[in-house]
Amino acid sequence: MSAPSVLYDAPGPKAKARNVVYTVVFGIALAAVVWLVVSALADKGQFDGAKWSPFLLGSTWTQYLVPGLGNTLLAAGLAIVIALPIGFVFGIARLSEHAWIRVPAGALVEFFRALPVLILMIFANEFFSRFMDVDRDVRPLAAVVTGLVLYNASVLAEVVRAGILSLPKGQTEASLALGMRKGQTMRIILLPQAITAMLPAIVSQLVVILKDSALGGALVGFAELFAQYRYISNNYNNLIPTLIVIGTIYIVINTLLTTFASWLEKRLSRRGRPTVGGGMVEEQAPGMEVTGMRTGGNTGGGTL
């Protein structure tokens, strides 16, 4: 039997009965909503075979869905490959003891985190069009990748910062006691452990990047998966079935990524490694401002 939680009392018989009743009521309400939606779609003929038959044709997949999915994966892949190193650099810079590094890095991270990805994509598209003279065929992909990189690099910078903050401060204290320099401590001691802690959050960020690529198809003309609904629905007059199929593809891909992230997090947790989830760790960076800590009866100080 597991130990009782100190955060809340275990539910008694009446509470358990209420929970069962709430579950049943919620299940009935959800089933009713699903039935109403399905009935409304059926009344409008959205389940007719003629509207779904195009998805049984190979041409629909080879001309629209597969190329669109390829562009989505291409944009997401380029964005994560570029954003990861930038995020690492700015995440580490935010922990610097030098204000002339820490403050500008923090300002840039907070600035791009505060802007919607859509604004960044539109701005990048206009910038490449007016000032960079980027080819029209390449411009949508460049704008989408730029917007995704600017936003997600700032998010990944916070993930990196939180991953380093999640490590025990004794790691830094031990490295200082061994006479290691600041760069050696970060490179040899902190980063290898922090990367392990950050892996689930990084993989989860792939889901966000993948979904946000659809914004490029909506407004900057990027031929990704979601944008293909226009061509398919115009040819076959089946907007709702097309959106259902495209949404299902997104769900399958994101479910696979999320499942992998959950599996990875559980595996790392079983190994006793810290993991960084959605919340940021708000505490003093280990080793960044180590002052006057007492360990084992000895007092040590210093800054990293």
Secondary structure, 3 states (H helix, E strand, C coil): CCCCCCCCCCCCHHHHHHHHHHHHHHHHHHHHHHHHHHHHHHHCCCCCHHHHHHHHCHHHHHHHHHHHHHHHHHHHHHHHHHHHHHHHHHHHHCCCCCHHHHHHHHHHHHHHHHCCHHHHHHHHHHHHHHHHCCCCCCHHHHHHHHHHHHHHHHHHHHHHHHHHHCCCHHHHHHHHHCCCCHHHHHHHHHHHHHHHHHHHHHHHHHHHHHHHHHHHHHHCCCCCCCCHHHHHHHHHCCHHHHHHHHHHHHHHHHHHHHHHHHHHHHHHHHCCCCCCCCCCCCCCCCCCCCCCEEECCEEECCCC
